[in-house]
Amino acid sequence: MTNDVQQTIKRAKEKIQYLDLEVIKLKKEIEELSVWKNNYKNLQSDYNSLKLARTFCQSEEDKKKFYRQFTNMITEIDKCLEMLND
């Protein structure tokens, strides 16, 4: 009976060691995914900046349209800031 208990304890310790290694692997994977997530956010920001820059390289009509949209956005932001200050 003592041998069975010792075997069970030994298997439990081995399982704990295995799980500890798995936790370490998963933590490393989480770190890598975090780096990829940050890279994705940076690329997305770069893409949005590129889209904005391309807007300036469009035709005069497109530039005017963008300028109107941009002006409207600034007006809306100003309104929001006024509401926050009140």
C-alpha positions as CSV (number, residue, x, y, z in Angstrom):
1,M,0.0,0.0,0.0
2,T,2.9,2.4,0.8
3,N,4.3,1.7,-2.6
4,D,1.0,2.7,-4.3
5,V,0.9,6.0,-2.3
6,Q,4.5,6.7,-3.3
7,Q,3.8,6.0,-6.9
8,T,0.7,8.3,-6.8
9,I,2.8,11.0,-5.2
10,K,5.5,10.6,-7.8
11,R,3.0,10.8,-10.6
12,A,1.5,13.9,-9.1
13,K,4.9,15.6,-8.8
14,E,5.7,14.7,-12.4
15,K,2.3,16.1,-13.5
16,I,3.0,19.3,-11.5
17,Q,6.4,19.7,-13.1
18,Y,4.8,19.2,-16.5
19,L,2.2,21.8,-15.8
20,D,4.8,24.2,-14.5
21,L,6.6,23.9,-17.8
22,E,3.4,24.4,-19.7
23,V,2.7,27.6,-17.7
24,I,6.1,28.9,-18.6
25,K,5.5,28.1,-22.3
26,L,2.1,29.8,-22.2
27,K,3.5,32.9,-20.5
28,K,6.1,33.2,-23.3
29,E,3.4,32.8,-25.9
30,I,1.4,35.5,-24.2
31,E,4.4,37.8,-24.3
32,E,4.9,37.1,-28.0
33,L,1.2,37.7,-28.7
34,S,1.4,41.0,-26.9
35,V,4.4,42.0,-29.1
36,W,2.4,41.0,-32.2
37,K,-0.6,42.9,-30.9
38,N,1.5,46.1,-30.5
39,N,3.0,45.6,-33.9
40,Y,-0.5,45.3,-35.4
41,K,-1.6,48.5,-33.7
42,N,1.4,50.3,-35.0
43,L,0.8,49.0,-38.5
44,Q,-2.8,50.0,-38.3
45,S,-1.8,53.5,-37.2
46,D,0.7,53.7,-40.0
47,Y,-2.0,52.5,-42.5
48,N,-4.4,55.2,-41.3
49,S,-1.7,57.8,-41.6
50,L,-0.9,56.6,-45.1
51,K,-4.6,56.8,-46.0
52,L,-4.7,60.4,-44.7
53,A,-1.5,61.3,-46.6
54,R,-2.9,59.8,-49.8
55,T,-5.9,62.0,-49.4
56,F,-3.7,65.0,-49.8
57,C,-2.4,63.6,-53.1
58,Q,-5.8,63.3,-54.7
59,S,-7.5,65.6,-57.1
60,E,-8.5,69.1,-56.1
61,E,-12.1,68.1,-55.6
62,D,-11.0,65.3,-53.3
63,K,-8.8,67.7,-51.4
64,K,-11.7,70.1,-51.0
65,K,-14.0,67.2,-49.8
66,F,-11.4,66.1,-47.3
67,Y,-10.9,69.7,-46.1
68,R,-14.6,70.1,-45.5
69,Q,-14.7,66.8,-43.6
70,F,-11.7,67.8,-41.6
71,T,-13.1,71.2,-40.8
72,N,-16.4,69.5,-39.7
73,M,-14.5,67.1,-37.4
74,I,-12.6,70.0,-35.8
75,T,-15.9,71.9,-35.3
76,E,-17.4,68.8,-33.6
77,I,-14.3,68.4,-31.4
78,D,-14.6,72.1,-30.4
79,K,-18.3,71.6,-29.6
80,C,-17.4,68.6,-27.4
81,L,-14.7,70.5,-25.6
82,E,-17.0,73.4,-24.9
83,M,-19.6,71.0,-23.5
84,L,-16.9,69.4,-21.3
85,N,-15.8,72.8,-20.0
86,D,-19.3,73.8,-19.1
